[in-house]
Amino acid sequence: MVLLKEKQRNAPAFWEQARDDLAKRDPVMRRLVSQFNDSALYSRGDAFTTLVRAIIGQQISVKAATSVWQKLATAFSNNITPENLYSIDTAIIRACGLSSRKISYLQDLSERFLKDGYDEIVWQKMNDEALIAHLIQIKGIGRWTAEMFLIFYMQRPDVLPLADIGLQRAVSIHYNGNQPIEKNRLQTIATNWRPWRSVATWYLWRSLDPIPIDY
């Protein structure tokens, strides 16, 4: 578990402004900001790790994803690199709780990082939609995974992962009387969070889980 002071040290530069703006304009955000003022979104500072964790987290609960990640970290002695992940026996990865499909995604990702690397300067110049379009060319990375990367690694302030089940559930609880919410209604509610939709999303996630989500 990452210490609180580490989270604060790595919080985005815009975090306090975003938090204050959201609290002023939205009563739900004001309550959540007050309730969860002890932590913040932060970046692990490693693009590969963030993508690996996001792939692991696809279509499973936060608790399950955390368990798989911890087993994987133990198997690799906390040294999960493209080199190590690409060369390890897949049976070891499978024993950590990963499906054959996700294993193929992770090995393809590892191979891409080994062969092509990445140019973060180019990434920084791309707007959100352009970067998402670039990332989803990688096997196993769809829009949701790319959005997690934008939020957690790139720390883009205004990403709204509409397909995220956790976000949908939190919005239904806090804004819709605990009733299912349609995506167009969620999108309308989220217009009030601009340009801080990533931050609002994080607080809504935080309201569901005792441990802050991170990738």
Salt bridges, closest charged atoms under 4 A:
ASP20 OD1 - ARG19 NE 3.38
ASP108 OD2 - ARG112 NE 3.44
GLU111 OE2 - LYS115 NZ 2.80
ASP128 OD1 - ARG156 NH1 2.70
GLU129 OE2 - ARG143 NH2 2.66
GLU147 OE2 - ARG143 NE 2.87
ASP158 OD2 - ARG194 NH1 3.29
ASP158 OD1 - ARG197 NE 2.96
ASP214 OD1 - ARG44 NH2 2.45
ASP214 OD1 - ARG53 NH2 3.53
